Amino acid sequence: MTTMNISLPEILKDFVDSQVLENGYSTSSEYIRTLIRNDQIKQAEQRLAALMLEGLESGSAIPINETYWDNKRAAQRQRHSAE
């Protein structure tokens, strides 16, 4: 694992220290890693929501059934064999 040094004003360091104590983190690093992971999850959820909205706004719905998937598979095979 690599290290990263950050500088915090005393008030923020005190806050981090209190979060470590109050929430059962073993170290301030563990708390910061949790914040970063939560931010990664939040950004992924926002990206997914944007993609879903894009899909909803992309036009009329089409039926997704076995024929649809058969055609998708055939198109992929054709693309793959052309390469």
N, CA, C and O atoms as a GROMACS GRO file, in nm:
protein
  332
    1MET      N    1   0.085  -0.116   0.000
    1MET     CA    2   0.000   0.000   0.000
    1MET      C    3   0.090   0.123   0.000
    1MET      O    4   0.190   0.128   0.072
    2THR      N    5   0.054   0.221  -0.080
    2THR     CA    6   0.131   0.344  -0.083
    2THR      C    7   0.078   0.442   0.020
    2THR      O    8  -0.031   0.425   0.074
    3THR      N    9   0.156   0.544   0.046
    3THR     CA   10   0.114   0.643   0.143
    3THR      C   11   0.092   0.776   0.075
    3THR      O   12   0.146   0.804  -0.031
    4MET      N   13   0.009   0.858   0.140
    4MET     CA   14  -0.018   0.993   0.093
    4MET      C   15  -0.026   1.082   0.216
    4MET      O   16  -0.096   1.051   0.312
    5ASN      N   17   0.046   1.190   0.212
    5ASN     CA   18   0.043   1.284   0.324
    5ASN      C   19  -0.050   1.398   0.288
    5ASN      O   20  -0.044   1.452   0.177
    6ILE      N   21  -0.135   1.436   0.380
    6ILE     CA   22  -0.223   1.550   0.357
    6ILE      C   23  -0.209   1.646   0.474
    6ILE      O   24  -0.178   1.607   0.586
    7SER      N   25  -0.232   1.772   0.445
    7SER     CA   26  -0.230   1.874   0.549
    7SER      C   27  -0.373   1.917   0.576
    7SER      O   28  -0.450   1.943   0.483
    8LEU      N   29  -0.406   1.925   0.703
    8LEU     CA   30  -0.541   1.966   0.743
    8LEU      C   31  -0.532   2.077   0.846
    8LEU      O   32  -0.441   2.079   0.929
    9PRO      N   33  -0.625   2.170   0.840
    9PRO     CA   34  -0.633   2.264   0.950
    9PRO      C   35  -0.669   2.188   1.078
    9PRO      O   36  -0.730   2.081   1.072
   10GLU      N   37  -0.632   2.241   1.191
   10GLU     CA   38  -0.654   2.173   1.319
   10GLU      C   39  -0.800   2.132   1.338
   10GLU      O   40  -0.827   2.024   1.390
   11ILE      N   41  -0.892   2.217   1.297
   11ILE     CA   42  -1.035   2.186   1.317
   11ILE      C   43  -1.077   2.062   1.238
   11ILE      O   44  -1.158   1.982   1.286
   12LEU      N   45  -1.022   2.046   1.117
   12LEU     CA   46  -1.055   1.926   1.039
   12LEU      C   47  -0.987   1.802   1.097
   12LEU      O   48  -1.047   1.695   1.100
   13LYS      N   49  -0.864   1.816   1.142
   13LYS     CA   50  -0.796   1.702   1.206
   13LYS      C   51  -0.873   1.658   1.330
   13LYS      O   52  -0.889   1.539   1.354
   14ASP      N   53  -0.920   1.754   1.409
   14ASP     CA   54  -1.000   1.721   1.527
   14ASP      C   55  -1.128   1.646   1.488
   14ASP      O   56  -1.169   1.551   1.554
   15PHE      N   57  -1.189   1.692   1.379
   15PHE     CA   58  -1.310   1.624   1.331
   15PHE      C   59  -1.280   1.481   1.291
   15PHE      O   60  -1.352   1.389   1.329
   16VAL      N   61  -1.173   1.460   1.214
   16VAL     CA   62  -1.134   1.325   1.172
   16VAL      C   63  -1.108   1.238   1.294
   16VAL      O   64  -1.155   1.125   1.302
   17ASP      N   65  -1.033   1.292   1.390
   17ASP     CA   66  -1.003   1.216   1.511
   17ASP      C   67  -1.131   1.177   1.586
   17ASP      O   68  -1.142   1.065   1.637
   18SER      N   69  -1.227   1.269   1.592
   18SER     CA   70  -1.352   1.237   1.661
   18SER      C   71  -1.432   1.131   1.587
   18SER      O   72  -1.495   1.045   1.649
   19GLN      N   73  -1.429   1.134   1.454
   19GLN     CA   74  -1.499   1.034   1.375
   19GLN      C   75  -1.437   0.896   1.396
   19GLN      O   76  -1.507   0.795   1.404
   20VAL      N   77  -1.305   0.893   1.404
   20VAL     CA   78  -1.235   0.767   1.428
   20VAL      C   79  -1.280   0.707   1.561
   20VAL      O   80  -1.311   0.588   1.570
   21LEU      N   81  -1.283   0.790   1.663
   21LEU     CA   82  -1.322   0.741   1.796
   21LEU      C   83  -1.470   0.703   1.804
   21LEU      O   84  -1.505   0.598   1.858
   22GLU      N   85  -1.556   0.787   1.749
   22GLU     CA   86  -1.700   0.768   1.762
   22GLU      C   87  -1.755   0.656   1.675
   22GLU      O   88  -1.857   0.596   1.707
   23ASN      N   89  -1.687   0.626   1.565
   23ASN     CA   90  -1.741   0.530   1.469
   23ASN      C   91  -1.661   0.402   1.457
   23ASN      O   92  -1.685   0.322   1.366
   24GLY      N   93  -1.568   0.381   1.547
   24GLY     CA   94  -1.498   0.253   1.553
   24GLY      C   95  -1.393   0.228   1.448
   24GLY      O   96  -1.356   0.114   1.423
   25TYR      N   97  -1.343   0.334   1.385
   25TYR     CA   98  -1.233   0.315   1.290
   25TYR      C   99  -1.106   0.291   1.370
   25TYR      O  100  -1.090   0.344   1.481
   26SER      N  101  -1.016   0.211   1.316
   26SER     CA  102  -0.893   0.183   1.389
   26SER      C  103  -0.791   0.295   1.373
   26SER      O  104  -0.708   0.320   1.461
   27THR      N  105  -0.796   0.364   1.257
   27THR     CA  106  -0.702   0.474   1.232
   27THR      C  107  -0.772   0.582   1.149
   27THR      O  108  -0.879   0.561   1.093
   28SER      N  109  -0.708   0.696   1.144
   28SER     CA  110  -0.761   0.803   1.058
   28SER      C  111  -0.751   0.762   0.911
   28SER      O  112  -0.835   0.803   0.830
   29SER      N  113  -0.650   0.684   0.877
   29SER     CA  114  -0.637   0.636   0.739
   29SER      C  115  -0.757   0.550   0.699
   29SER      O  116  -0.807   0.561   0.587
   30GLU      N  117  -0.801   0.466   0.790
   30GLU     CA  118  -0.918   0.382   0.761
   30GLU      C  119  -1.040   0.470   0.736
   30GLU      O  120  -1.119   0.443   0.644
   31TYR      N  121  -1.057   0.573   0.815
   31TYR     CA  122  -1.169   0.666   0.797
   31TYR      C  123  -1.161   0.735   0.660
   31TYR      O  124  -1.261   0.743   0.589
   32ILE      N  125  -1.043   0.784   0.624
   32ILE     CA  126  -1.025   0.852   0.496
   32ILE      C  127  -1.050   0.756   0.380
   32ILE      O  128  -1.113   0.793   0.281
   33ARG      N  129  -1.000   0.632   0.390
   33ARG     CA  130  -1.026   0.533   0.284
   33ARG      C  131  -1.175   0.509   0.267
   33ARG      O  132  -1.224   0.496   0.155
   34THR      N  133  -1.248   0.504   0.380
   34THR     CA  134  -1.393   0.485   0.373
   34THR      C  135  -1.459   0.602   0.302
   34THR      O  136  -1.549   0.582   0.220
   35LEU      N  137  -1.415   0.724   0.332
   35LEU     CA  138  -1.471   0.841   0.263
   35LEU      C  139  -1.446   0.834   0.113
   35LEU      O  140  -1.535   0.863   0.033
   36ILE      N  141  -1.326   0.794   0.075
   36ILE     CA  142  -1.292   0.785  -0.067
   36ILE      C  143  -1.375   0.676  -0.135
   36ILE      O  144  -1.428   0.698  -0.244
   37ARG      N  145  -1.387   0.560  -0.072
   37ARG     CA  146  -1.468   0.452  -0.130
   37ARG      C  147  -1.613   0.496  -0.146
   37ARG      O  148  -1.677   0.470  -0.248
   38ASN      N  149  -1.665   0.563  -0.044
   38ASN     CA  150  -1.804   0.612  -0.052
   38ASN      C  151  -1.820   0.712  -0.165
   38ASN      O  152  -1.923   0.713  -0.232
   39ASP      N  153  -1.720   0.796  -0.186
   39ASP     CA  154  -1.726   0.891  -0.297
   39ASP      C  155  -1.720   0.819  -0.431
   39ASP      O  156  -1.790   0.858  -0.525
   40GLN      N  157  -1.638   0.714  -0.440
   40GLN     CA  158  -1.634   0.634  -0.563
   40GLN      C  159  -1.771   0.574  -0.593
   40GLN      O  160  -1.818   0.576  -0.707
   41ILE      N  161  -1.834   0.519  -0.491
   41ILE     CA  162  -1.967   0.460  -0.507
   41ILE      C  163  -2.067   0.566  -0.551
   41ILE      O  164  -2.146   0.542  -0.642
   42LYS      N  165  -2.063   0.681  -0.487
   42LYS     CA  166  -2.155   0.790  -0.520
   42LYS      C  167  -2.138   0.832  -0.666
   42LYS      O  168  -2.237   0.851  -0.737
   43GLN      N  169  -2.014   0.847  -0.710
   43GLN     CA  170  -1.989   0.886  -0.849
   43GLN      C  171  -2.035   0.779  -0.947
   43GLN      O  172  -2.088   0.811  -1.054
   44ALA      N  173  -2.014   0.653  -0.913
   44ALA     CA  174  -2.060   0.544  -1.000
   44ALA      C  175  -2.212   0.543  -1.008
   44ALA      O  176  -2.269   0.521  -1.115
   45GLU      N  177  -2.279   0.567  -0.895
   45GLU     CA  178  -2.425   0.572  -0.895
   45GLU      C  179  -2.476   0.689  -0.977
   45GLU      O  180  -2.576   0.676  -1.047
   46GLN      N  181  -2.407   0.803  -0.970
   46GLN     CA  182  -2.446   0.919  -1.050
   46GLN      C  183  -2.429   0.890  -1.199
   46GLN      O  184  -2.512   0.930  -1.280
   47ARG      N  185  -2.320   0.822  -1.234
   47ARG     CA  186  -2.295   0.786  -1.374
   47ARG      C  187  -2.401   0.689  -1.424
   47ARG      O  188  -2.451   0.703  -1.535
   48LEU      N  189  -2.434   0.591  -1.341
   48LEU     CA  190  -2.539   0.496  -1.377
   48LEU      C  191  -2.672   0.566  -1.396
   48LEU      O  192  -2.744   0.538  -1.492
   49ALA      N  193  -2.706   0.658  -1.305
   49ALA     CA  194  -2.831   0.732  -1.317
   49ALA      C  195  -2.834   0.814  -1.446
   49ALA      O  196  -2.936   0.821  -1.513
   50ALA      N  197  -2.720   0.875  -1.480
   50ALA     CA  198  -2.713   0.953  -1.605
   50ALA      C  199  -2.731   0.863  -1.727
   50ALA      O  200  -2.800   0.900  -1.821
   51LEU      N  201  -2.669   0.744  -1.724
   51LEU     CA  202  -2.684   0.651  -1.836
   51LEU      C  203  -2.828   0.600  -1.847
   51LEU      O  204  -2.880   0.584  -1.957
   52MET      N  205  -2.890   0.575  -1.732
   52MET     CA  206  -3.029   0.529  -1.735
   52MET      C  207  -3.120   0.639  -1.791
   52MET      O  208  -3.209   0.610  -1.871
   53LEU      N  209  -3.098   0.762  -1.751
   53LEU     CA  210  -3.176   0.874  -1.803
   53LEU      C  211  -3.154   0.889  -1.952
   53LEU      O  212  -3.248   0.913  -2.028
   54GLU      N  213  -3.030   0.876  -1.994
   54GLU     CA  214  -2.998   0.883  -2.138
   54GLU      C  215  -3.074   0.774  -2.214
   54GLU      O  216  -3.129   0.799  -2.321
   55GLY      N  217  -3.077   0.655  -2.157
   55GLY     CA  218  -3.151   0.546  -2.220
   55GLY      C  219  -3.300   0.573  -2.226
   55GLY      O  220  -3.365   0.546  -2.328
   56LEU      N  221  -3.355   0.626  -2.119
   56LEU     CA  222  -3.498   0.656  -2.116
   56LEU      C  223  -3.535   0.764  -2.218
   56LEU      O  224  -3.645   0.762  -2.274
   57GLU      N  225  -3.443   0.856  -2.241
   57GLU     CA  226  -3.470   0.965  -2.333
   57GLU      C  227  -3.426   0.935  -2.476
   57GLU      O  228  -3.436   1.022  -2.562
   58SER      N  229  -3.378   0.814  -2.502
   58SER     CA  230  -3.319   0.783  -2.632
   58SER      C  231  -3.421   0.746  -2.739
   58SER      O  232  -3.385   0.730  -2.856
   59GLY      N  233  -3.545   0.732  -2.702
   59GLY     CA  234  -3.645   0.700  -2.802
   59GLY      C  235  -3.744   0.597  -2.751
   59GLY      O  236  -3.745   0.563  -2.633
   60SER      N  237  -3.824   0.550  -2.842
   60SER     CA  238  -3.927   0.454  -2.806
   60SER      C  239  -3.865   0.321  -2.763
   60SER      O  240  -3.760   0.280  -2.811
   61ALA      N  241  -3.933   0.257  -2.672
   61ALA     CA  242  -3.887   0.128  -2.624
   61ALA      C  243  -3.904   0.021  -2.731
   61ALA      O  244  -3.994   0.029  -2.815
   62ILE      N  245  -3.816  -0.078  -2.728
   62ILE     CA  246  -3.828  -0.192  -2.818
   62ILE      C  247  -3.840  -0.317  -2.733
   62ILE      O  248  -3.789  -0.322  -2.621
   63PRO      N  249  -3.906  -0.418  -2.786
   63PRO     CA  250  -3.919  -0.541  -2.707
   63PRO      C  251  -3.785  -0.613  -2.696
   63PRO      O  252  -3.713  -0.630  -2.794
   64ILE      N  253  -3.754  -0.655  -2.576
   64ILE     CA  254  -3.632  -0.732  -2.552
   64ILE      C  255  -3.676  -0.876  -2.523
   64ILE      O  256  -3.729  -0.906  -2.416
   65ASN      N  257  -3.653  -0.961  -2.620
   65ASN     CA  258  -3.695  -1.100  -2.607
   65ASN      C  259  -3.586  -1.189  -2.666
   65ASN      O  260  -3.478  -1.141  -2.700
   66GLU      N  261  -3.614  -1.316  -2.679
   66GLU     CA  262  -3.514  -1.410  -2.729
   66GLU      C  263  -3.469  -1.374  -2.871
   66GLU      O  264  -3.351  -1.389  -2.903
   67THR      N  265  -3.559  -1.328  -2.954
   67THR     CA  266  -3.523  -1.288  -3.091
   67THR      C  267  -3.425  -1.171  -3.089
   67THR      O  268  -3.328  -1.170  -3.165
   68TYR      N  269  -3.449  -1.075  -3.003
   68TYR     CA  270  -3.359  -0.961  -2.988
   68TYR      C  271  -3.218  -1.010  -2.955
   68TYR      O  272  -3.121  -0.969  -3.018
   69TRP      N  273  -3.207  -1.099  -2.854
   69TRP     CA  274  -3.076  -1.149  -2.812
   69TRP      C  275  -3.012  -1.237  -2.920
   69TRP      O  276  -2.891  -1.232  -2.939
   70ASP      N  277  -3.091  -1.315  -2.991
   70ASP     CA  278  -3.038  -1.395  -3.102
   70ASP      C  279  -2.976  -1.304  -3.207
   70ASP      O  280  -2.867  -1.331  -3.258
   71ASN      N  281  -3.045  -1.195  -3.240
   71ASN     CA  282  -2.992  -1.100  -3.338
   71ASN      C  283  -2.866  -1.032  -3.288
   71ASN      O  284  -2.773  -1.010  -3.365
   72LYS      N  285  -2.862  -0.998  -3.160
   72LYS     CA  286  -2.742  -0.937  -3.102
   72LYS      C  287  -2.623  -1.033  -3.112
   72LYS      O  288  -2.513  -0.994  -3.151
   73ARG      N  289  -2.647  -1.159  -3.075
   73ARG     CA  290  -2.541  -1.260  -3.082
   73ARG      C  291  -2.490  -1.276  -3.225
   73ARG      O  292  -2.370  -1.283  -3.249
   74ALA      N  293  -2.582  -1.282  -3.320
   74ALA     CA  294  -2.544  -1.298  -3.460
   74ALA      C  295  -2.462  -1.179  -3.508
   74ALA      O  296  -2.363  -1.196  -3.579
   75ALA      N  297  -2.501  -1.058  -3.469
   75ALA     CA  298  -2.427  -0.939  -3.509
   75ALA      C  299  -2.287  -0.939  -3.449
   75ALA      O  300  -2.191  -0.901  -3.515
   76GLN      N  301  -2.275  -0.983  -3.324
   76GLN     CA  302  -2.144  -0.990  -3.260
   76GLN      C  303  -2.056  -1.093  -3.329
   76GLN      O  304  -1.937  -1.069  -3.354
   77ARG      N  305  -2.113  -1.208  -3.360
   77ARG     CA  306  -2.036  -1.312  -3.431
   77ARG      C  307  -1.987  -1.260  -3.565
   77ARG      O  308  -1.872  -1.284  -3.604
   78GLN      N  309  -2.074  -1.191  -3.636
   78GLN     CA  310  -2.039  -1.138  -3.768
   78GLN      C  311  -1.926  -1.034  -3.755
   78GLN      O  312  -1.831  -1.035  -3.833
   79ARG      N  313  -1.938  -0.944  -3.655
   79ARG     CA  314  -1.834  -0.846  -3.633
   79ARG      C  315  -1.702  -0.912  -3.595
   79ARG      O  316  -1.596  -0.871  -3.642
   80HIS      N  317  -1.709  -1.012  -3.512
   80HIS     CA  318  -1.590  -1.082  -3.465
   80HIS      C  319  -1.522  -1.158  -3.580
   80HIS      O  320  -1.400  -1.158  -3.590
   81SER      N  321  -1.600  -1.222  -3.665
   81SER     CA  322  -1.541  -1.298  -3.775
   81SER      C  323  -1.484  -1.206  -3.882
   81SER      O  324  -1.396  -1.248  -3.957
   82ALA      N  325  -1.530  -1.082  -3.890
   82ALA     CA  326  -1.478  -0.987  -3.988
   82ALA      C  327  -1.344  -0.930  -3.945
   82ALA      O  328  -1.271  -0.874  -4.028
   83GLU      N  329  -1.310  -0.943  -3.819
   83GLU     CA  330  -1.184  -0.886  -3.769
   83GLU      C  331  -1.070  -0.974  -3.797
   83GLU      O  332  -0.957  -0.942  -3.762
   0.00000   0.00000   0.00000
